[in-house]
Amino acid sequence: MRALVQRVSEASVRVDGTVVGQCGAGLLVLVCAMRGDTTAQADKLATKISKLRIFQDDAGKMNLSLRDIGGSALVVSQFTLAADTKGNRPGFSTAAPPDEGKALYEHFTASLRAAGVPSETGIFGADMKVSLINDGPVTIWLDTEA
């Protein structure tokens, strides 16, 4: 699985003009299930993100996790993280098929919640408008295959 994690002051996702998910201080997690991914990889990624120490401590060092600060997450499915950009038109054949992708996306979010991270989501497969205030900015790429 792949994720692009952004430390945010706030983030929200709208579908047809209505906010369907949001978070305050915490993380915006754009996540993509890749062809062949498993629930074990989704669990591993959720655990990693819940423990990722990218929030500042009292000394100003990135030393605290999302759980340490009592933050929350907004999890948005984003199959375009699977883009093959060798040519000028991206291909997405390495992304999981929609049914598998949705199941892994939902499993990932449930695993993140089980790790103690309050999480809201977008709507899988919908045309979503994501707004965020990136704090830092801090943006980190994670891949269970890397």
C-alpha positions in Angstrom: 0.0 0.0 0.0 1.0 3.5 -0.6 0.3 6.6 1.4 1.1 10.3 1.2 0.9 11.7 4.7 0.6 15.4 5.3 0.8 17.0 8.7 -2.1 19.4 8.9 -3.7 22.1 11.1 -7.0 21.1 9.5 -8.3 19.2 6.5 -11.7 18.4 5.0 -13.1 16.6 2.0 -16.3 17.6 0.1 -18.5 15.6 -2.2 -21.1 17.6 -4.2 -20.4 20.6 -2.0 -21.0 18.8 1.3 -18.3 18.1 3.9 -18.2 14.3 4.3 -15.0 14.1 6.4 -12.7 16.4 8.3 -10.0 16.6 10.9 -8.3 19.2 13.0 -4.7 19.0 14.0 -3.3 15.7 12.7 -2.8 14.0 9.4 -4.3 14.0 6.0 -3.6 10.5 4.7 -4.0 9.9 0.9 -3.9 6.1 0.5 -3.8 3.7 -2.4 -4.1 0.0 -2.4 -1.8 -1.6 -5.0 -2.5 -4.7 -7.0 -1.6 -7.7 -4.8 -1.8 -5.8 -1.4 -3.0 -7.6 1.6 -4.8 -6.7 4.9 -1.5 -7.4 6.7 0.1 -4.6 4.6 -2.9 -2.3 5.4 -2.4 -3.1 9.1 1.4 -2.5 8.9 0.8 0.9 7.2 -1.8 2.0 9.7 0.5 1.0 12.6 3.4 2.9 11.0 1.3 6.1 10.5 -0.1 6.0 14.1 3.4 5.9 15.5 5.2 8.2 13.0 6.9 10.9 15.0 6.4 14.0 12.9 4.9 16.4 15.5 6.9 18.8 17.5 7.8 18.3 21.1 8.4 21.1 23.6 11.9 21.5 22.2 10.6 22.0 18.7 11.9 18.6 17.5 9.7 16.2 15.4 9.5 13.7 18.2 5.8 13.1 18.8 3.3 10.8 17.1 -0.3 11.4 16.1 -1.4 9.4 19.2 1.0 11.4 21.4 -0.7 14.7 20.5 -4.2 13.3 20.6 -4.6 14.2 16.9 -7.0 12.8 14.3 -6.8 11.7 10.7 -8.7 12.3 7.5 -8.2 9.3 5.2 -8.9 9.8 1.5 -8.6 7.1 -1.1 -6.4 8.1 -4.0 -5.7 5.6 -6.7 -3.6 8.1 -8.6 -0.7 7.3 -6.2 -0.2 4.2 -8.3 0.6 6.3 -11.4 3.1 5.0 -13.8 4.6 8.2 -15.3 7.1 6.7 -17.8 5.2 8.4 -20.6 3.3 11.6 -20.7 -0.1 10.0 -19.9 -0.1 8.3 -16.5 -1.2 4.7 -16.3 -2.9 3.2 -13.2 -2.7 -0.6 -13.9 -0.7 -1.2 -10.7 -3.6 0.0 -8.5 -5.8 -2.6 -7.0 -9.1 -3.3 -8.8 -11.9 -1.1 -7.3 -13.5 -3.8 -5.2 -10.2 -4.9 -3.6 -9.1 -1.2 -3.3 -12.2 -0.3 -1.4 -12.0 -3.3 0.9 -8.3 -2.5 1.7 -9.1 1.2 2.1 -11.8 0.4 4.6 -9.6 -2.1 6.4 -6.8 0.4 6.6 -9.1 3.0 8.1 -10.5 0.5 10.7 -6.9 -0.5 11.6 -5.9 3.2 12.1 -8.9 3.6 14.4 -8.1 0.4 16.3 -4.6 1.9 16.8 -6.2 4.7 18.7 -6.5 7.4 16.0 -9.9 9.0 15.5 -10.4 8.9 11.7 -12.8 10.3 9.2 -12.9 9.5 5.5 -13.9 10.6 2.1 -16.1 8.5 -0.1 -14.3 5.8 -2.1 -14.5 6.4 -5.9 -16.3 9.8 -5.5 -15.2 13.0 -7.1 -13.8 14.7 -4.0 -12.5 18.2 -3.3 -9.9 18.1 -0.6 -8.9 21.2 1.4 -6.0 21.4 3.9 -3.6 23.6 5.7 -0.3 21.8 5.6 1.5 22.4 8.8 5.3 22.8 8.3 4.9 21.9 5.5 5.5 18.3 6.3 4.7 15.7 3.6 5.9 12.1 3.8 5.7 9.3 1.2 5.2 5.7 2.7 5.1 2.5 0.7 4.8 -1.0 2.3 6.9 -2.3 -0.6 9.8 0.1 -0.1 
